Amino acid sequence: MGTGILRVEKKVPGMNETLVNVAQFQAFFLTFTRIMATIIHVPVLAGRSIPNPIKIGLGLILAIFMTPLNFSEFGRTGLDLVAFAGAIAREIIIGTIAGYSAILAFGALSIAGNLIGLGSGFAAAQILNPALEEQGTPLDQILVVTSFLLFLAINGHHSFLMGLQKSFEVLPINSALPTLAQEPLLQLTASLIKIGVQLSFPLVATLLLTDLAMGLLARVAPQIQVFFLGIPLKIGLGIFALAIAIPALSPLMRTIFGGIAPQMLLLLGK
């Protein structure tokens, strides 16, 4: 007598359904595109010294968390190929505009470092600054690295990421390009250049007084080789003055970094 085995197969509802539809993938990719176009302008998060896999991984992690918050604005239907390509281009432009505020913030510190280096004699030793991807002086390097540490210490990266998320509230994914007014852009650029000069002013004034003193010394004692005496003196004085000035300048640096997120939203039209 044969025995039979009864098999009962239970079909799980939705087992054959697609877990991620086209609209969800497109929303994720557009969010990822804007995030990457923005964070590449922040040297602390995605500078040239940071490996590309880490940059992409950071962008993917942020996109995973931010996409569900922005998917409701995208809609449930996907875009065709031409519309999707246009949306990608718009997200790259929007991310670049948003990241411009970070470029200006760290650029102000670079201006300050270059002015200090020019007065202290360090300008003759131009080296590559891998963080800002430009030539700079050793004092510029010190000031920029110190600003990076301060940026992380005051949770400037948290403020930047909150501003990045708010940019999706101001301009949801697949939105039209913002109207970039000239006046806010020019005012922002001029204000950060002014801050860069303010950061360097105490040290530049100290070095200017040193030049005046060396000039008087050259008139009083012409036999002294003021040029050869002044170079090491100004270099040492510049380093000493920078060490004293950095704690005093930290409130102004906090103001610069604290304004990145509001300036980002200002450029996007909020």
Residue pairs with C-beta under 8 A, 6 or more apart in sequence:
21 78
22 78
23 74
23 75
23 76
23 77
23 78
24 67
24 71
25 78
26 74
26 78
26 79
26 84
26 87
27 67
27 70
27 71
27 74
27 173
28 63
28 64
28 67
29 88
30 74
30 87
30 88
30 91
30 173
30 174
31 63
31 66
31 67
31 70
31 168
31 173
32 59
32 60
32 63
33 88
33 91
33 92
33 95
34 91
34 92
34 94
34 95
34 98
34 167
34 168
34 173
35 59
35 62
35 63
35 66
35 95
35 164
36 46
36 55
36 56
36 59
36 95
37 91
37 92
37 93
37 94
37 95
37 96
37 98
37 99
38 95
38 96
38 98
38 99
38 102
38 164
38 167
39 45
39 46
39 55
39 58
39 59
39 62
39 99
39 164
40 46
40 55
40 99
41 96
41 99
41 100
41 102
41 103
42 99
42 102
42 106
42 157
42 160
43 106
43 131
43 132
43 144
43 148
44 148
44 151
44 152
44 156
44 157
45 55
45 58
45 157
45 160
46 55
46 58
47 130
47 131
47 132
47 133
48 130
48 131
48 133
49 130
49 131
62 161
62 164
66 164
66 165
66 168
69 165
69 168
70 168
70 172
70 173
73 168
73 172
73 173
74 172
74 173
74 174
78 84
79 87
79 174
87 173
87 174
90 174
90 175
90 176
90 177
91 173
93 177
94 167
94 171
94 175
94 177
94 178
94 268
97 178
97 180
97 267
97 268
98 163
98 164
98 167
98 264
98 267
98 268
99 264
100 267
101 188
101 259
101 260
101 261
101 263
101 264
101 266
101 267
102 160
102 260
102 264
104 188
104 189
104 192
104 263
105 192
105 256
105 257
105 259
105 260
105 263
106 131
106 132
106 144
106 147
107 132
107 192
107 196
108 192
108 193
108 195
108 196
108 199
108 256
109 143
109 144
109 147
109 196
109 199
109 253
109 256
110 129
110 132
110 134
110 136
110 140
110 144
110 196
111 193
111 196
111 197
111 199
111 200
112 143
112 196
112 197
112 199
112 200
113 136
113 137
113 139
113 140
113 141
113 142
113 143
113 144
113 200
114 123
114 136
114 137
114 140
115 196
115 197
115 200
115 204
116 122
116 137
116 139
116 140
116 143
116 200
116 203
116 204
116 207
116 238
116 242
117 123
117 136
117 137
117 138
117 139
117 140
117 238
118 137
119 203
119 204
119 207
119 208
119 234
119 238
120 139
120 203
120 207
120 234
120 235
120 237
120 238
120 239
121 231
121 234
121 235
121 238
122 137
122 138
122 139
122 140
122 235
122 238
123 137
125 137
125 138
126 135
126 136
126 137
127 135
127 136
127 137
127 138
127 141
128 134
128 135
128 136
129 135
129 136
129 140
129 141
129 144
131 144
131 145
131 148
132 144
136 144
139 238
139 239
139 242
142 242
143 242
143 246
146 246
147 253
147 257
150 156
150 250
150 253
150 254
150 257
151 157
151 257
154 254
154 257
154 258
156 257
156 258
156 260
159 257
159 258
159 260
159 261
160 260
160 261
160 264
162 261
163 260
163 261
163 262
163 264
163 265
164 261
164 264
166 261
166 265
166 270
167 264
167 265
167 268
170 265
170 268
170 269
170 270
171 178
171 268
171 269
178 267
178 268
178 269
179 269
180 267
180 269
181 269
184 266
184 267
185 267
188 263
188 266
188 267
192 256
195 252
195 255
195 256
198 252
199 249
199 252
199 253
202 241
202 245
202 248
202 249
203 238
203 241
203 242
203 245
206 237
206 241
207 234
207 237
207 238
207 241
210 230
210 233
210 234
210 237
211 230
211 234
214 226
214 229
214 230
214 233
215 226
217 224
217 226
218 224
218 226
